[in-house]
Amino acid sequence: VERGGITYMPLYHPAAALHNGSLVADLQRDFDGVRRYLDSRRPADIMPQGEPPSEPNPRPSEQLSLL
């Protein structure tokens, strides 16, 4: 479904398959559909499948204190 230039794909939350094993196949098909959609929208020369984006981390993460 497309609305306002944003594509929405309804699918089961992965935790649903933990509670109801019969949803595993549906969930796999949902995620396969998401992958096919993303692959159809992404130019292969920008980020070929299997290659992670090579963006440098601008600064290292730091541990935050609770107190």
PDB file of N, H, CA, C and O in Angstrom:
ATOM      1  N   VAL A   1       0.857  -1.171   0.000  1.00  0.00           N
ATOM      2  CA  VAL A   1       0.000   0.000   0.000  1.00  0.00           C
ATOM      3  C   VAL A   1       0.898   1.227   0.000  1.00  0.00           C
ATOM      4  O   VAL A   1       1.829   1.317   0.800  1.00  0.00           O
ATOM      5  N   GLU A   2       0.622   2.171  -0.893  1.00  0.00           N
ATOM      6  H   GLU A   2      -0.135   2.098  -1.543  1.00  0.00           H
ATOM      7  CA  GLU A   2       1.382   3.414  -0.924  1.00  0.00           C
ATOM      8  C   GLU A   2       0.486   4.571  -0.554  1.00  0.00           C
ATOM      9  O   GLU A   2      -0.612   4.721  -1.090  1.00  0.00           O
ATOM     10  N   ARG A   3       0.964   5.395   0.373  1.00  0.00           N
ATOM     11  H   ARG A   3       1.857   5.274   0.808  1.00  0.00           H
ATOM     12  CA  ARG A   3       0.231   6.591   0.776  1.00  0.00           C
ATOM     13  C   ARG A   3       1.227   7.695   1.039  1.00  0.00           C
ATOM     14  O   ARG A   3       2.164   7.519   1.818  1.00  0.00           O
ATOM     15  N   GLY A   4       1.036   8.823   0.401  1.00  0.00           N
ATOM     16  H   GLY A   4       0.275   8.966  -0.232  1.00  0.00           H
ATOM     17  CA  GLY A   4       1.899   9.971   0.623  1.00  0.00           C
ATOM     18  C   GLY A   4       3.357   9.700   0.309  1.00  0.00           C
ATOM     19  O   GLY A   4       4.242  10.250   0.964  1.00  0.00           O
ATOM     20  N   GLY A   5       3.621   8.869  -0.673  1.00  0.00           N
ATOM     21  H   GLY A   5       2.902   8.421  -1.205  1.00  0.00           H
ATOM     22  CA  GLY A   5       4.998   8.566  -1.060  1.00  0.00           C
ATOM     23  C   GLY A   5       5.690   7.559  -0.149  1.00  0.00           C
ATOM     24  O   GLY A   5       6.886   7.313  -0.303  1.00  0.00           O
ATOM     25  N   ILE A   6       4.963   6.976   0.793  1.00  0.00           N
ATOM     26  H   ILE A   6       3.991   7.176   0.919  1.00  0.00           H
ATOM     27  CA  ILE A   6       5.522   5.972   1.705  1.00  0.00           C
ATOM     28  C   ILE A   6       4.833   4.644   1.424  1.00  0.00           C
ATOM     29  O   ILE A   6       3.610   4.579   1.298  1.00  0.00           O
ATOM     30  N   THR A   7       5.631   3.592   1.326  1.00  0.00           N
ATOM     31  H   THR A   7       6.624   3.645   1.428  1.00  0.00           H
ATOM     32  CA  THR A   7       5.087   2.262   1.088  1.00  0.00           C
ATOM     33  C   THR A   7       4.955   1.520   2.410  1.00  0.00           C
ATOM     34  O   THR A   7       5.897   1.457   3.199  1.00  0.00           O
ATOM     35  N   TYR A   8       3.781   0.964   2.637  1.00  0.00           N
ATOM     36  H   TYR A   8       3.015   1.015   1.996  1.00  0.00           H
ATOM     37  CA  TYR A   8       3.508   0.177   3.834  1.00  0.00           C
ATOM     38  C   TYR A   8       3.286  -1.274   3.424  1.00  0.00           C
ATOM     39  O   TYR A   8       2.572  -1.550   2.461  1.00  0.00           O
ATOM     40  N   MET A   9       3.894  -2.189   4.151  1.00  0.00           N
ATOM     41  H   MET A   9       4.475  -1.965   4.933  1.00  0.00           H
ATOM     42  CA  MET A   9       3.712  -3.615   3.884  1.00  0.00           C
ATOM     43  C   MET A   9       3.264  -4.284   5.178  1.00  0.00           C
ATOM     44  O   MET A   9       4.076  -4.481   6.082  1.00  0.00           O
ATOM     45  N   PRO A  10       1.981  -4.637   5.279  1.00  0.00           N
ATOM     46  CA  PRO A  10       1.526  -5.292   6.502  1.00  0.00           C
ATOM     47  C   PRO A  10       2.115  -6.697   6.607  1.00  0.00           C
ATOM     48  O   PRO A  10       2.142  -7.448   5.632  1.00  0.00           O
ATOM     49  N   LEU A  11       2.582  -7.034   7.798  1.00  0.00           N
ATOM     50  H   LEU A  11       2.561  -6.424   8.590  1.00  0.00           H
ATOM     51  CA  LEU A  11       3.100  -8.374   8.034  1.00  0.00           C
ATOM     52  C   LEU A  11       3.018  -8.689   9.518  1.00  0.00           C
ATOM     53  O   LEU A  11       2.841  -7.796  10.346  1.00  0.00           O
ATOM     54  N   TYR A  12       3.146  -9.956   9.840  1.00  0.00           N
ATOM     55  H   TYR A  12       3.289 -10.682   9.167  1.00  0.00           H
ATOM     56  CA  TYR A  12       3.118 -10.364  11.235  1.00  0.00           C
ATOM     57  C   TYR A  12       4.388  -9.917  11.938  1.00  0.00           C
ATOM     58  O   TYR A  12       5.463  -9.886  11.340  1.00  0.00           O
ATOM     59  N   HIS A  13       4.256  -9.573  13.214  1.00  0.00           N
ATOM     60  H   HIS A  13       3.383  -9.598  13.700  1.00  0.00           H
ATOM     61  CA  HIS A  13       5.440  -9.291  14.023  1.00  0.00           C
ATOM     62  C   HIS A  13       6.149 -10.628  14.251  1.00  0.00           C
ATOM     63  O   HIS A  13       5.482 -11.641  14.460  1.00  0.00           O
ATOM     64  N   PRO A  14       7.482 -10.654  14.214  1.00  0.00           N
ATOM     65  CA  PRO A  14       8.196 -11.926  14.397  1.00  0.00           C
ATOM     66  C   PRO A  14       7.832 -12.661  15.692  1.00  0.00           C
ATOM     67  O   PRO A  14       7.861 -13.891  15.728  1.00  0.00           O
ATOM     68  N   ALA A  15       7.495 -11.931  16.744  1.00  0.00           N
ATOM     69  H   ALA A  15       7.471 -10.932  16.715  1.00  0.00           H
ATOM     70  CA  ALA A  15       7.129 -12.599  17.996  1.00  0.00           C
ATOM     71  C   ALA A  15       5.848 -13.419  17.854  1.00  0.00           C
ATOM     72  O   ALA A  15       5.626 -14.357  18.620  1.00  0.00           O
ATOM     73  N   ALA A  16       5.013 -13.078  16.889  1.00  0.00           N
ATOM     74  H   ALA A  16       5.193 -12.317  16.266  1.00  0.00           H
ATOM     75  CA  ALA A  16       3.784 -13.841  16.684  1.00  0.00           C
ATOM     76  C   ALA A  16       4.099 -15.294  16.346  1.00  0.00           C
ATOM     77  O   ALA A  16       3.372 -16.203  16.748  1.00  0.00           O
ATOM     78  N   ALA A  17       5.187 -15.507  15.605  1.00  0.00           N
ATOM     79  H   ALA A  17       5.777 -14.769  15.279  1.00  0.00           H
ATOM     80  CA  ALA A  17       5.565 -16.874  15.230  1.00  0.00           C
ATOM     81  C   ALA A  17       6.068 -17.658  16.441  1.00  0.00           C
ATOM     82  O   ALA A  17       5.997 -18.887  16.453  1.00  0.00           O
ATOM     83  N   LEU A  18       6.576 -16.959  17.458  1.00  0.00           N
ATOM     84  H   LEU A  18       6.633 -15.961  17.448  1.00  0.00           H
ATOM     85  CA  LEU A  18       7.004 -17.656  18.667  1.00  0.00           C
ATOM     86  C   LEU A  18       5.803 -18.197  19.432  1.00  0.00           C
ATOM     87  O   LEU A  18       5.881 -19.249  20.067  1.00  0.00           O
ATOM     88  N   HIS A  19       4.712 -17.479  19.367  1.00  0.00           N
ATOM     89  H   HIS A  19       4.649 -16.624  18.851  1.00  0.00           H
ATOM     90  CA  HIS A  19       3.509 -17.883  20.083  1.00  0.00           C
ATOM     91  C   HIS A  19       2.626 -18.816  19.270  1.00  0.00           C
ATOM     92  O   HIS A  19       1.865 -19.610  19.824  1.00  0.00           O
ATOM     93  N   ASN A  20       2.734 -18.714  17.958  1.00  0.00           N
ATOM     94  H   ASN A  20       3.351 -18.069  17.508  1.00  0.00           H
ATOM     95  CA  ASN A  20       1.898 -19.542  17.088  1.00  0.00           C
ATOM     96  C   ASN A  20       2.775 -20.058  15.951  1.00  0.00           C
ATOM     97  O   ASN A  20       2.987 -19.367  14.955  1.00  0.00           O
ATOM     98  N   GLY A  21       3.277 -21.266  16.110  1.00  0.00           N
ATOM     99  H   GLY A  21       3.105 -21.828  16.920  1.00  0.00           H
ATOM    100  CA  GLY A  21       4.203 -21.854  15.144  1.00  0.00           C
ATOM    101  C   GLY A  21       3.660 -21.963  13.730  1.00  0.00           C
ATOM    102  O   GLY A  21       4.431 -22.070  12.776  1.00  0.00           O
ATOM    103  N   SER A  22       2.333 -21.936  13.583  1.00  0.00           N
ATOM    104  H   SER A  22       1.707 -21.849  14.357  1.00  0.00           H
ATOM    105  CA  SER A  22       1.755 -22.062  12.240  1.00  0.00           C
ATOM    106  C   SER A  22       1.974 -20.783  11.414  1.00  0.00           C
ATOM    107  O   SER A  22       1.723 -20.775  10.208  1.00  0.00           O
ATOM    108  N   LEU A  23       2.438 -19.713  12.054  1.00  0.00           N
ATOM    109  H   LEU A  23       2.641 -19.719  13.033  1.00  0.00           H
ATOM    110  CA  LEU A  23       2.672 -18.453  11.330  1.00  0.00           C
ATOM    111  C   LEU A  23       4.076 -18.341  10.743  1.00  0.00           C
ATOM    112  O   LEU A  23       4.363 -17.385  10.024  1.00  0.00           O
ATOM    113  N   VAL A  24       4.945 -19.288  11.032  1.00  0.00           N
ATOM    114  H   VAL A  24       4.711 -20.065  11.616  1.00  0.00           H
ATOM    115  CA  VAL A  24       6.336 -19.212  10.582  1.00  0.00           C
ATOM    116  C   VAL A  24       6.420 -19.117   9.060  1.00  0.00           C
ATOM    117  O   VAL A  24       7.153 -18.277   8.538  1.00  0.00           O
ATOM    118  N   ALA A  25       5.690 -19.954   8.347  1.00  0.00           N
ATOM    119  H   ALA A  25       5.094 -20.637   8.770  1.00  0.00           H
ATOM    120  CA  ALA A  25       5.740 -19.930   6.886  1.00  0.00           C
ATOM    121  C   ALA A  25       5.202 -18.610   6.343  1.00  0.00           C
ATOM    122  O   ALA A  25       5.755 -18.059   5.391  1.00  0.00           O
ATOM    123  N   ASP A  26       4.119 -18.098   6.948  1.00  0.00           N
ATOM    124  H   ASP A  26       3.670 -18.546   7.721  1.00  0.00           H
ATOM    125  CA  ASP A  26       3.571 -16.805   6.518  1.00  0.00           C
ATOM    126  C   ASP A  26       4.579 -15.692   6.762  1.00  0.00           C
ATOM    127  O   ASP A  26       4.761 -14.817   5.915  1.00  0.00           O
ATOM    128  N   LEU A  27       5.227 -15.725   7.905  1.00  0.00           N
ATOM    129  H   LEU A  27       5.080 -16.436   8.593  1.00  0.00           H
ATOM    130  CA  LEU A  27       6.210 -14.705   8.235  1.00  0.00           C
ATOM    131  C   LEU A  27       7.388 -14.753   7.261  1.00  0.00           C
ATOM    132  O   LEU A  27       7.880 -13.709   6.834  1.00  0.00           O
ATOM    133  N   GLN A  28       7.839 -15.950   6.910  1.00  0.00           N
ATOM    134  H   GLN A  28       7.439 -16.799   7.257  1.00  0.00           H
ATOM    135  CA  GLN A  28       8.942 -16.089   5.948  1.00  0.00           C
ATOM    136  C   GLN A  28       8.533 -15.520   4.588  1.00  0.00           C
ATOM    137  O   GLN A  28       9.328 -14.834   3.945  1.00  0.00           O
ATOM    138  N   ARG A  29       7.317 -15.793   4.147  1.00  0.00           N
ATOM    139  H   ARG A  29       6.672 -16.350   4.669  1.00  0.00           H
ATOM    140  CA  ARG A  29       6.841 -15.245   2.873  1.00  0.00           C
ATOM    141  C   ARG A  29       6.761 -13.724   2.943  1.00  0.00           C
ATOM    142  O   ARG A  29       7.100 -13.033   1.982  1.00  0.00           O
ATOM    143  N   ASP A  30       6.308 -13.203   4.093  1.00  0.00           N
ATOM    144  H   ASP A  30       6.033 -13.765   4.874  1.00  0.00           H
ATOM    145  CA  ASP A  30       6.246 -11.746   4.261  1.00  0.00           C
ATOM    146  C   ASP A  30       7.622 -11.118   4.108  1.00  0.00           C
ATOM    147  O   ASP A  30       7.788 -10.148   3.368  1.00  0.00           O
ATOM    148  N   PHE A  31       8.611 -11.670   4.807  1.00  0.00           N
ATOM    149  H   PHE A  31       8.477 -12.457   5.409  1.00  0.00           H
ATOM    150  CA  PHE A  31       9.953 -11.105   4.738  1.00  0.00           C
ATOM    151  C   PHE A  31      10.582 -11.303   3.357  1.00  0.00           C
ATOM    152  O   PHE A  31      11.343 -10.450   2.901  1.00  0.00           O
ATOM    153  N   ASP A  32      10.279 -12.399   2.697  1.00  0.00           N
ATOM    154  H   ASP A  32       9.660 -13.093   3.067  1.00  0.00           H
ATOM    155  CA  ASP A  32      10.741 -12.586   1.318  1.00  0.00           C
ATOM    156  C   ASP A  32      10.147 -11.504   0.413  1.00  0.00           C
ATOM    157  O   ASP A  32      10.823 -10.988  -0.476  1.00  0.00           O
ATOM    158  N   GLY A  33       8.875 -11.168   0.650  1.00  0.00           N
ATOM    159  H   GLY A  33       8.326 -11.588   1.372  1.00  0.00           H
ATOM    160  CA  GLY A  33       8.232 -10.106  -0.127  1.00  0.00           C
ATOM    161  C   GLY A  33       8.864  -8.754   0.129  1.00  0.00           C
ATOM    162  O   GLY A  33       9.029  -7.962  -0.798  1.00  0.00           O
ATOM    163  N   VAL A  34       9.222  -8.477   1.385  1.00  0.00           N
ATOM    164  H   VAL A  34       9.088  -9.121   2.138  1.00  0.00           H
ATOM    165  CA  VAL A  34       9.907  -7.224   1.714  1.00  0.00           C
ATOM    166  C   VAL A  34      11.240  -7.167   0.978  1.00  0.00           C
ATOM    167  O   VAL A  34      11.582  -6.128   0.414  1.00  0.00           O
ATOM    168  N   ARG A  35      11.995  -8.256   0.970  1.00  0.00           N
ATOM    169  H   ARG A  35      11.716  -9.100   1.428  1.00  0.00           H
ATOM    170  CA  ARG A  35      13.300  -8.301   0.279  1.00  0.00           C
ATOM    171  C   ARG A  35      13.115  -8.058  -1.220  1.00  0.00           C
ATOM    172  O   ARG A  35      13.860  -7.282  -1.819  1.00  0.00           O
ATOM    173  N   ARG A  36      12.125  -8.720  -1.827  1.00  0.00           N
ATOM    174  H   ARG A  36      11.520  -9.350  -1.340  1.00  0.00           H
ATOM    175  CA  ARG A  36      11.892  -8.525  -3.260  1.00  0.00           C
ATOM    176  C   ARG A  36      11.546  -7.066  -3.551  1.00  0.00           C
ATOM    177  O   ARG A  36      12.028  -6.494  -4.529  1.00  0.00           O
ATOM    178  N   TYR A  37      10.718  -6.472  -2.710  1.00  0.00           N
ATOM    179  H   TYR A  37      10.327  -6.937  -1.916  1.00  0.00           H
ATOM    180  CA  TYR A  37      10.342  -5.070  -2.906  1.00  0.00           C
ATOM    181  C   TYR A  37      11.570  -4.159  -2.795  1.00  0.00           C
ATOM    182  O   TYR A  37      11.788  -3.297  -3.647  1.00  0.00           O
ATOM    183  N   LEU A  38      12.361  -4.354  -1.751  1.00  0.00           N
ATOM    184  H   LEU A  38      12.184  -5.054  -1.059  1.00  0.00           H
ATOM    185  CA  LEU A  38      13.549  -3.513  -1.575  1.00  0.00           C
ATOM    186  C   LEU A  38      14.530  -3.684  -2.727  1.00  0.00           C
ATOM    187  O   LEU A  38      15.100  -2.708  -3.215  1.00  0.00           O
ATOM    188  N   ASP A  39      14.726  -4.921  -3.159  1.00  0.00           N
ATOM    189  H   ASP A  39      14.264  -5.714  -2.763  1.00  0.00           H
ATOM    190  CA  ASP A  39      15.633  -5.172  -4.290  1.00  0.00           C
ATOM    191  C   ASP A  39      15.132  -4.507  -5.565  1.00  0.00           C
ATOM    192  O   ASP A  39      15.934  -4.053  -6.382  1.00  0.00           O
ATOM    193  N   SER A  40      13.814  -4.446  -5.745  1.00  0.00           N
ATOM    194  H   SER A  40      13.162  -4.815  -5.082  1.00  0.00           H
ATOM    195  CA  SER A  40      13.274  -3.826  -6.959  1.00  0.00           C
ATOM    196  C   SER A  40      13.415  -2.305  -6.935  1.00  0.00           C
ATOM    197  O   SER A  40      13.388  -1.665  -7.987  1.00  0.00           O
ATOM    198  N   ARG A  41      13.563  -1.725  -5.750  1.00  0.00           N
ATOM    199  H   ARG A  41      13.584  -2.244  -4.896  1.00  0.00           H
ATOM    200  CA  ARG A  41      13.654  -0.267  -5.603  1.00  0.00           C
ATOM    201  C   ARG A  41      15.084   0.245  -5.488  1.00  0.00           C
ATOM    202  O   ARG A  41      15.310   1.454  -5.550  1.00  0.00           O
ATOM    203  N   ARG A  42      16.045  -0.645  -5.322  1.00  0.00           N
ATOM    204  H   ARG A  42      15.862  -1.627  -5.271  1.00  0.00           H
ATOM    205  CA  ARG A  42      17.422  -0.249  -5.061  1.00  0.00           C
ATOM    206  C   ARG A  42      18.270  -0.488  -6.301  1.00  0.00           C
ATOM    207  O   ARG A  42      18.360  -1.617  -6.785  1.00  0.00           O
ATOM    208  N   PRO A  43      18.887   0.556  -6.814  1.00  0.00           N
ATOM    209  CA  PRO A  43      19.781   0.348  -7.961  1.00  0.00           C
ATOM    210  C   PRO A  43      20.953  -0.544  -7.559  1.00  0.00           C
ATOM    211  O   PRO A  43      21.604  -0.297  -6.544  1.00  0.00           O
ATOM    212  N   ALA A  44      21.218  -1.564  -8.343  1.00  0.00           N
ATOM    213  H   ALA A  44      20.690  -1.764  -9.168  1.00  0.00           H
ATOM    214  CA  ALA A  44      22.270  -2.531  -8.026  1.00  0.00           C
ATOM    215  C   ALA A  44      23.651  -1.897  -7.984  1.00  0.00           C
ATOM    216  O   ALA A  44      24.524  -2.369  -7.256  1.00  0.00           O
ATOM    217  N   ASP A  45      23.864  -0.828  -8.759  1.00  0.00           N
ATOM    218  H   ASP A  45      23.154  -0.445  -9.351  1.00  0.00           H
ATOM    219  CA  ASP A  45      25.204  -0.235  -8.780  1.00  0.00           C
ATOM    220  C   ASP A  45      25.482   0.619  -7.539  1.00  0.00           C
ATOM    221  O   ASP A  45      26.634   0.970  -7.288  1.00  0.00           O
ATOM    222  N   ILE A  46      24.451   0.959  -6.762  1.00  0.00           N
ATOM    223  H   ILE A  46      23.514   0.673  -6.966  1.00  0.00           H
ATOM    224  CA  ILE A  46      24.674   1.735  -5.536  1.00  0.00           C
ATOM    225  C   ILE A  46      25.084   0.816  -4.397  1.00  0.00           C
ATOM    226  O   ILE A  46      26.080   1.076  -3.722  1.00  0.00           O
ATOM    227  N   MET A  47      24.333  -0.251  -4.175  1.00  0.00           N
ATOM    228  H   MET A  47      23.524  -0.462  -4.723  1.00  0.00           H
ATOM    229  CA  MET A  47      24.653  -1.190  -3.108  1.00  0.00           C
ATOM    230  C   MET A  47      24.314  -2.599  -3.571  1.00  0.00           C
ATOM    231  O   MET A  47      23.194  -3.069  -3.367  1.00  0.00           O
ATOM    232  N   PRO A  48      25.276  -3.275  -4.195  1.00  0.00           N
ATOM    233  CA  PRO A  48      25.004  -4.630  -4.651  1.00  0.00           C
ATOM    234  C   PRO A  48      24.617  -5.530  -3.479  1.00  0.00           C
ATOM    235  O   PRO A  48      25.109  -5.359  -2.364  1.00  0.00           O
ATOM    236  N   GLN A  49      23.735  -6.485  -3.746  1.00  0.00           N
ATOM    237  H   GLN A  49      23.336  -6.623  -4.653  1.00  0.00           H
ATOM    238  CA  GLN A  49      23.263  -7.390  -2.704  1.00  0.00           C
ATOM    239  C   GLN A  49      24.445  -8.118  -2.072  1.00  0.00           C
ATOM    240  O   GLN A  49      25.354  -8.576  -2.765  1.00  0.00           O
ATOM    241  N   GLY A  50      24.415  -8.214  -0.760  1.00  0.00           N
ATOM    242  H   GLY A  50      23.677  -7.841  -0.197  1.00  0.00           H
ATOM    243  CA  GLY A  50      25.472  -8.912  -0.043  1.00  0.00           C
ATOM    244  C   GLY A  50      26.607  -8.010   0.388  1.00  0.00           C
ATOM    245  O   GLY A  50      27.433  -8.418   1.204  1.00  0.00           O
ATOM    246  N   GLU A  51      26.673  -6.803  -0.129  1.00  0.00           N
ATOM    247  H   GLU A  51      26.002  -6.472  -0.792  1.00  0.00           H
ATOM    248  CA  GLU A  51      27.739  -5.873   0.226  1.00  0.00           C
ATOM    249  C   GLU A  51      27.209  -4.864   1.237  1.00  0.00           C
ATOM    250  O   GLU A  51      26.262  -4.137   0.937  1.00  0.00           O
ATOM    251  N   PRO A  52      27.799  -4.806   2.426  1.00  0.00           N
ATOM    252  CA  PRO A  52      27.299  -3.833   3.408  1.00  0.00           C
ATOM    253  C   PRO A  52      27.687  -2.419   3.018  1.00  0.00           C
ATOM    254  O   PRO A  52      28.691  -2.213   2.335  1.00  0.00           O
ATOM    255  N   PRO A  53      26.894  -1.438   3.449  1.00  0.00           N
ATOM    256  CA  PRO A  53      27.264  -0.059   3.155  1.00  0.00           C
ATOM    257  C   PRO A  53      28.566   0.291   3.851  1.00  0.00           C
ATOM    258  O   PRO A  53      28.820  -0.153   4.971  1.00  0.00           O
ATOM    259  N   SER A  54      29.377   1.074   3.198  1.00  0.00           N
ATOM    260  H   SER A  54      29.171   1.435   2.288  1.00  0.00           H
ATOM    261  CA  SER A  54      30.679   1.428   3.766  1.00  0.00           C
ATOM    262  C   SER A  54      30.664   2.875   4.240  1.00  0.00           C
ATOM    263  O   SER A  54      31.263   3.751   3.615  1.00  0.00           O
ATOM    264  N   GLU A  55      29.975   3.114   5.347  1.00  0.00           N
ATOM    265  H   GLU A  55      29.488   2.402   5.854  1.00  0.00           H
ATOM    266  CA  GLU A  55      29.926   4.448   5.930  1.00  0.00           C
ATOM    267  C   GLU A  55      30.769   4.454   7.188  1.00  0.00           C
ATOM    268  O   GLU A  55      30.571   3.613   8.066  1.00  0.00           O
ATOM    269  N   PRO A  56      31.696   5.376   7.294  1.00  0.00           N
ATOM    270  CA  PRO A  56      32.524   5.422   8.497  1.00  0.00           C
ATOM    271  C   PRO A  56      31.700   5.866   9.703  1.00  0.00           C
ATOM    272  O   PRO A  56      30.790   6.685   9.575  1.00  0.00           O
ATOM    273  N   ASN A  57      32.022   5.324  10.861  1.00  0.00           N
ATOM    274  H   ASN A  57      32.761   4.659  10.965  1.00  0.00           H
ATOM    275  CA  ASN A  57      31.361   5.716  12.091  1.00  0.00           C
ATOM    276  C   ASN A  57      31.956   7.062  12.509  1.00  0.00           C
ATOM    277  O   ASN A  57      33.149   7.129  12.803  1.00  0.00           O
ATOM    278  N   PRO A  58      31.155   8.144  12.543  1.00  0.00           N
ATOM    279  CA  PRO A  58      31.704   9.463  12.811  1.00  0.00           C
ATOM    280  C   PRO A  58      32.346   9.600  14.192  1.00  0.00           C
ATOM    281  O   PRO A  58      33.335  10.317  14.345  1.00  0.00           O
ATOM    282  N   ARG A  59      31.797   8.924  15.190  1.00  0.00           N
ATOM    283  H   ARG A  59      30.994   8.341  15.065  1.00  0.00           H
ATOM    284  CA  ARG A  59      32.415   8.937  16.503  1.00  0.00           C
ATOM    285  C   ARG A  59      32.067   7.644  17.216  1.00  0.00           C
ATOM    286  O   ARG A  59      30.987   7.092  17.008  1.00  0.00           O
ATOM    287  N   PRO A  60      32.960   7.162  18.045  1.00  0.00           N
ATOM    288  CA  PRO A  60      32.671   5.910  18.740  1.00  0.00           C
ATOM    289  C   PRO A  60      31.541   6.091  19.741  1.00  0.00           C
ATOM    290  O   PRO A  60      31.354   7.172  20.299  1.00  0.00           O
ATOM    291  N   SER A  61      30.788   5.013  19.960  1.00  0.00           N
ATOM    292  H   SER A  61      30.940   4.135  19.506  1.00  0.00           H
ATOM    293  CA  SER A  61      29.709   5.078  20.930  1.00  0.00           C
ATOM    294  C   SER A  61      30.302   5.136  22.333  1.00  0.00           C
ATOM    295  O   SER A  61      31.431   4.704  22.567  1.00  0.00           O
ATOM    296  N   GLU A  62      29.520   5.675  23.258  1.00  0.00           N
ATOM    297  H   GLU A  62      28.602   6.026  23.069  1.00  0.00           H
ATOM    298  CA  GLU A  62      29.998   5.774  24.639  1.00  0.00           C
ATOM    299  C   GLU A  62      28.959   5.211  25.591  1.00  0.00           C
ATOM    300  O   GLU A  62      27.760   5.247  25.315  1.00  0.00           O
ATOM    301  N   GLN A  63      29.424   4.700  26.695  1.00  0.00           N
ATOM    302  H   GLN A  63      30.399   4.671  26.920  1.00  0.00           H
ATOM    303  CA  GLN A  63      28.538   4.166  27.721  1.00  0.00           C
ATOM    304  C   GLN A  63      27.937   5.327  28.498  1.00  0.00           C
ATOM    305  O   GLN A  63      28.662   6.187  28.998  1.00  0.00           O
ATOM    306  N   LEU A  64      26.621   5.352  28.600  1.00  0.00           N
ATOM    307  H   LEU A  64      26.031   4.654  28.194  1.00  0.00           H
ATOM    308  CA  LEU A  64      25.961   6.408  29.352  1.00  0.00           C
ATOM    309  C   LEU A  64      25.706   5.953  30.776  1.00  0.00           C
ATOM    310  O   LEU A  64      25.401   4.784  31.014  1.00  0.00           O
ATOM    311  N   SER A  65      25.827   6.856  31.709  1.00  0.00           N
ATOM    312  H   SER A  65      26.075   7.806  31.516  1.00  0.00           H
ATOM    313  CA  SER A  65      25.614   6.550  33.109  1.00  0.00           C
ATOM    314  C   SER A  65      24.149   6.794  33.478  1.00  0.00           C
ATOM    315  O   SER A  65      23.517   7.722  32.974  1.00  0.00           O
ATOM    316  N   LEU A  66      23.627   5.961  34.351  1.00  0.00           N
ATOM    317  H   LEU A  66      24.141   5.207  34.761  1.00  0.00           H
ATOM    318  CA  LEU A  66      22.259   6.156  34.819  1.00  0.00           C
ATOM    319  C   LEU A  66      22.201   7.206  35.928  1.00  0.00           C
ATOM    320  O   LEU A  66      21.147   7.800  36.154  1.00  0.00           O
ATOM    321  N   LEU A  67      23.278   7.439  36.601  1.00  0.00           N
ATOM    322  H   LEU A  67      24.135   6.957  36.418  1.00  0.00           H
ATOM    323  CA  LEU A  67      23.310   8.402  37.704  1.00  0.00           C
ATOM    324  C   LEU A  67      24.223   9.563  37.405  1.00  0.00           C
ATOM    325  O   LEU A  67      24.364  10.465  38.231  1.00  0.00           O
TER     326      LEU A  67
END
